[in-house]
């Protein structure tokens, strides 16, 4: 099973396209969240993902997120004990989304409340897909922050929203096997 978390632009047609592509390798469950209220979103995502794992099993379960969904996929996946795939994750939404969300400081608070050194404990349990043509973020910063913990795969064609992920489906399938 693949659990898909959308990015900040939850209503983008690109989300539907990514889900359709992911369905080629496994059953996809979409979990939506507000994007506006981080602490509420975290509690909601933990409850929903835990419920899906309880109903469907933990084996071969992958949580996948794009942008802000990548931020959540890493944390929720770690806390739920499942593998993660992040596409252009927004690692610092408290800085990059100021003015777009109600309480950006809650993201910084969540980061300090997570298990200490969680990335070291999560090492090897995530794949990181970064686009060289991300018009929203400098992905070299994501690479610097995460390369010591996760395999980094650079995409030469996609932009921030990563509309087309089909070229990475076999990598995702092998990682989740």
N, C-alpha and C positions, 0 to 999 in steps of 0.2 A: 504494500500500500504506500502511496505517496500522499503526504499532507501538504497542500499548497497554501502559502500565505502571500497574499497580494502586497504590493508596495503602497506608498502613500496615495497614489491615484487608483483607488479601489475600483472605479467604474471604467477604467480603460479597457478598450476592446482587446488590447494585447494580453490581458489576463486570460480571457477565454481562449485565445490562440495558444498560449503556453500550456494551459490545461489540456487542450486537445492534443498537443504534441506529447505531453507527459503520459497520456493515456495509451500511447503505443508501447510503453514498457510496463505499466501497472495500473491498477485501479487508483483513481485520484479523488481525494476528499478535499474540498475547499473549506477553509476556516476563515471567516471574515471577522474583522474587528474594526473599531471606530477610527483609528489613526489619530484621534484627537486627545485621548485621555490615557496616557501611558500606564499608570498603575492599574486602572480598570482593565485596560487591554491585556496586561500581563496575567492578571487573575483569570480573565475570560479565556485567553489562549491556553493557559495551563489546564483549566477545567475541560475545555473542548478537546484538546489533544490527548489528555489522559483518558477521556471517555472513548475516543476513537481507538486508542491502543488497547484499552480494556475489552472493547467489542471485537477488535480485529487481530489482536496479538502484536507483539513487539518485533518478532522476527521479520526481517526484510521490510521494515517500515522506515521510510525516509521522509524528513520534513524539508521542504524546499521553499525558499523565499527570494524575492527580488526586491532590491532597494531596502525600504523599511522592513519589508517581509524577511529580508536576509538578516537584519538585526535581530528580529524575533526568532527566526529559525535556529540561529546559533544558540541562543539562550534557552528557549523552550525545548529544543532537541536535547541539549545537555541535561536539563533538569528532568526530562522524561526518559532519558537513556536510549535515545534513538539517533541514527546518523542524520547528518545535515548536509544540504547543498545550498550555497549562497551565491546568488548572482548579483554582482555590484552592490554588496551590502552597504547600507547607510550606517556606519559604525558609530557616528557621533551625531545623532539626530538633535540633541540639545543645542548644537551649534548650527547644523545645516538646515534645520527646520524652524528656527526661531521666526516668529511672525506667521507661521502656517498652522501651528498647533497651540492649544490653550496653555499647556503647562510643560514647556520644553525641559525645565529643570528636573522634572520627574525622571527623564531618561538618565540623567547623571546620577540621580538617587538610586535608580534601579541598578546601574553599573556598580555602585558601591555596596549594594545589598546582595548581589549575586555571590555565589561561593568564591572565596578567595582563590586566585590563580586558576579559575575554572578552565581557561584555555589550555593550561598545561595538563589538567586532568582530562580534557576533551581531545587531546592531541591524537590526530589520525582519524577522528570520527566525523570530519567534515571535508567537503570539497569546496573550493573557492573559485568561482568563475568571474573573471574581470574583463571588461571590454576596454580596449585601447582607445576607443572613441566615445568615452563617457562624457557627455556634455554637461553633466550635473556635478560630478565629483572627480577628484584626483585619485584615481585608483592605485597609484603608486603608494599612497599613504595606507591604503587597505592592505596592500601587499606587504609593506614594512611591518604592519601591526600583526598580521596573521600568518605569514610564510613560515615562521618557526614552528607553527602548530598544524597547519593544514596544507595539503597539496594545492598549488595555485595553477590554474589553467587560464591562459590569456586568449581572448577572442579578438581577432583582427577586424571583424566586420560590424559587430553589433554596437548599439548605443546604450545609454543608461537603462532603458526599459527592457532591453534584451528580448525584443519581439520574437526572434527566431532562436530556439534552443535545440532544435532537432539535430544539429551537428554534434551535440554533446550527449544525446540520449544513450548511446552505447556505453559511454564513460559512466553515466549515472547508474545504468543497469548493472554494470560490473561492480561498481562501488557498493551497491546495495545488496548484492548477492550474498 
